[in-house]
Amino acid sequence: MRQIVGAALVDSLVRPTRLLVARRTSPPQFAGMWEFPGGKVEPGETCEAALLRELAEELGIRAVLGAEVDGPGAQGWPLTAAAAMRVWLAEVEEGEPAPLQDHDELRWVRLEPADELEALPWIPADRPILTALRAGTAPAAT
């Protein structure tokens, strides 16, 4: 099973209100769809180190990682029969996110209300992650 890592990049790890989403340019079946930025874990890398590297390469930022968005399996969220993705909450520590690789647009979208976020054409495998993320970051009822 190929290990992939992704970031739910939020405006604040303490009180998240917005999520940075990235629009894919390839492969053709996913071009124009939105996803969590990230990528493959290389041999000898930890998942966390791979995610920080991918964020630097893809978005030109240094980030700090927060809690993992727990998936249904040991390797996280199933993407295909051969790949799974672990996802962490993350916050920009340094730099301004830019679509340097694999994406043609980045967009900060409000977590609540979720109309805009839900209306985006997400890569199908990322939808359950989005649902879990929103459930875990929803403001507590007062």
PyMOL commands that set and color helices and strands:
alter all, ss='L'
color gray80, all
select helices_A, chain A and resi 47-59+115-119+124-137
alter helices_A, ss='H'
color red, helices_A
select strands_A, chain A and resi 2-10+18-24+34-35+38-40+62-69+77-80+83-94+103-110
alter strands_A, ss='S'
color yellow, strands_A
deselect
rebuild
show_as cartoon
